[in-house]
Amino acid sequence: MLKIGIKKHQVTSHFALSNIQIKVKSGEIYALIGKSGSGKSTIASLLVGLKYDPEYSISIDSKELNDGLDRLIPKFKKAGYVPQTLHLKPHHTVYNYAQVLFQYLPNAQQDAVITKYLKQFYLSKQRDTKVADLSGGERQKLALLEAISQPISYLVLDEPFSQLDTEQKLEFSQIIASVVNERAIPCILISHDLTDILQLSHSVGIMENGKLVFQGSWTKFKESSNSVVLRLKKAILDWDNQMKGLINNLR
C-alpha cells in the first residue's frame, strides 16, 4: 500500500494544499479529480520530485522527506510518471526507443521483453515508426512504457486522457489496468473528467481549492451526501442520459 502525506507548514491566504492524506492499495487505481487549478497537478509534481517547496512536508509510506536535494534525486526514482506534456525523443523508432529504455537488460532478454510490451501496448505495428510520426494516443502509450521500464513502487498519471479520442481512451484504459494489475503497483490517476475514470479506478479523491473534500470507494461515493459529490453524481447521471440517447439514435 502507498501512503502519502502532504502538509503545508503555514497556510496563508494564497492557494495551498491543505493536509492531504492518501492511501492506495497495491494493484489498484486511485483517481484524483477536480477542476483546473484545484491542486491535482501540484500533488503530482510533489509526488514525483518535479516540484520542491520548502513550505511543504511530504511523507511517502510514513517516511518524511525533508531535504530538497533528496527529494529531487534518489527518493523519487521509484516513481513512474506520465506528465501532461510529453517529452519523447522524436527521431528514434519505437523499437529503438524501447531498446534505450531496456538497455539494462541482457541482450538475450531484451528483444523478448520489448516484443512483449509492444504487443501489450498495441504498438507492434508501429515498431519501425519514428516517434515524431506517431499519433497522440501512440505517443501516450510510449510514455507509459517509459514510465514503467524501470522497477517502480508507484505510478502517477497526470491527465492521461486529455488528448485522446473515445476509442483511444478505451484502449489506453485497458493498458493502464493491465500494467497496474501485472505489476501490482499503486497508481494515482489525475483527471478533470469524471467520466474518464468511472470504470477504471477502484477509489476516488475529489480536490477543490487545494483541499481533498472527499475520498473513498465508489460505493462510498454513491452513498455520500457531500455537496460536491452530489453535484458530480448529477453530472454523471446527465452524461449517462446523453449516452443512452446517442445509443438509441444509433439503433
N, C-alpha and C positions, 0 to 999 in steps of 0.2 A: 504493500500500500504506500502511496505517495502522500506525505503530509506537508502542506505548505502554509507558512505564516508570513504575512506582510504587515508591518506596523510602522506608522509614521510617528516619530518621537514627539513632534509638536505640531498639532493640527492648527492651521491658520485659516483665514477667510478664503484663501486661494484653494483651488481644487487639490484634493489629496485623497489617496486611497485610505480607507478607514478600517483598520483591524481586520484584514482579510484572512480567513481560515478556511482552507480547502483540503478535503481528503478524497483521493481517487484510488479505487482498488486496482490491483494488477489485472490486466486484461480487460479493463473497462474504459469507456469513453465518458468524460465529464464535459458537457457543453457549457461554455461560459458565454452568455448572450447579453445584449444590451445595445442601446442606441450608440451612434458615433459620439465619441467624447465621454463615454461613461466610465472609462478606465480599463477596458478589456485589454487593449494592446499595450498599455503601460505595464499591466501584470505580466504579459508575455515577455516583454523586454527585460523586466526584472528577473524573471524565472530562468532565462537563458543567458543572462550576463551581458546583454547588449546595452543595458542602461544601468548606470551606477548613481545612486543618490544617497549621500551620507545621512540624509534625514530619515531614511527608511532602514529598518532592520528586517532581514529576511531569514527565515529558517526553512530548511528542507529536511524532512524526516527528523524533526526535532533538533537538528544541528544548526545553530545560528551562524550565519556568515557575516563577519564584522569587517574584515579587511577588504577594501575595494579591489586591490590587486588580486587577492584570492578569488574574489567573485568573478573577475573578468577572465582569469586564466584557468586554473585547474578544476575548480569546483563544478563548472558547467559543461565540461567535456562529456558528461554523461547525459546531457540533454539533447535530444533530437529536435530540430526546429525547422519549420517551413514558414517563412515570413510572407507577408502580403505581397511585397515586391521581390521577385526572384532575381538572383544574380548568378546565372548559369553561364558557363564558358561557351560562346556561340559557335566556335569553329570546330569543335570536336564532333565526331559522330556519336550517336547514342552509345554504341558499343565501346568506343574509345573512352568516352566519359565514364562509363561503368568500370572500365579497366583501371582508370585512375582511382576511382572510389575504393575498389577492392584490391589495390596493389599490394596490400599487406598479406594477402593470401598466397600460398604456394601456387606456382604456375599450373600445377596439375589439377588444382581445385578451382582455379579462378574462372575458367570458361564455363564449367558446370554451374557454378553459383550465379554467374551473370546471366546465363541462359535461363535458369530457373526464375530469376527475378524479372527478366524481360517478359517472360510468359505470364507471370503472376500480375504484372503491371500493364498487361496488354500493349507492350512496346516491341514485340518480336518483329513486326512488320517494319518498324522504324529503326531497326538495328543499324543500318548504314546511312541513316538520315542525319544531317547536321542539326545540331541543337537550334541554330538560327532558323531552320525551316520547319520546326515543329509547331503544332497548333498550341493554343494556350493550355488546353487540357493535357496534352502530351508533355509539355514543359512542367506542369504541376506534378505529374507522375514522376518525372525525373528528379524533381526537387525533393519529393518524398523519399525516393530511393537514396538520394544523397544523405538525407537526414537519418536514415536507419542503417547506412552502410557500415557504421562503426557500432560496437556494442554500446547501447544506451540504457539508461534506467527509466527514462520517461520521455514522452513525445509531446511537443507543443505545436499546434497547427493554428496559424493566425489567418482567419478569413480564407480558408482553402477553397471555398466555392464561389467567391465573389466574381471571378472572371469566367465561370463555366456555364454552359447552357444546360438545359434539363437533362439531356441524355448523358452528358459528361459528368454531371453531378451524381447521377445514379451509379455510373461505373466507378467513379472515384470513391464514392461511399463504400462500395464493395471492397475496394482495395484497402482503404483505411481499416475497415473492420477485420479483414483477413490478417493484416500486418499486426494489429494490436492483439488479436487473439493468438496468432502464431508466436509472437514474441512474449506474450503475457506481460505487457508493459502498461502502465497507466498512461492515459492520453488526455490532454486538455485541448479541446477544440473550441476555438473562439469564433463567434459568428454574430452578425447583427440580425440575421434572418432565422427565426424560429423554425420555419418550415423546412429548412435545410437539414436540421439535425433531429427531427422528431423520431425517425425510425432508427437513427444511427447510434444515438447516445443512450447511456444507461442512467445518467443522472444529469441534473441541470442546475446551474447557478445563474442568477439574474443580477446584473450590475446596473446601478443607477446613481449618477453623481458621485462616483468613487466608492459607493457602498455596495456590499453584497446583500441585497434586500431579501433574497430567497435562495435556498439551495436544498436539494433533496432528490429523491427518486421521482419518476414520472407519476407514480401513484400518489405520492405526497403532493406533487404539483396539481394533480387532478382534484384532490380533496381540499386544497388550500383556499382560504378566503382573503388572502393578501390582496390588496388593491391592485398592485402591479400584475400579479398572477391573473386576477380576474380580467384585467384588460387584455392580457396576452391570450387567455383562453377564448375570449370573444373574437380576437383576431384569427385564431386557429379555426374556429367554427365558421367564420366568414370565408376564410380561404378554402375550407373543406366544401362549403356550399358552392363556391365558384368552380372548384374542380369537378364536383358532381354535375354541375350544369354543362361544363365543357364536355365531359364524358358522354352525357345524354345526347348532346348535339352530334357526337361522332357516331352514334349508333344508327 
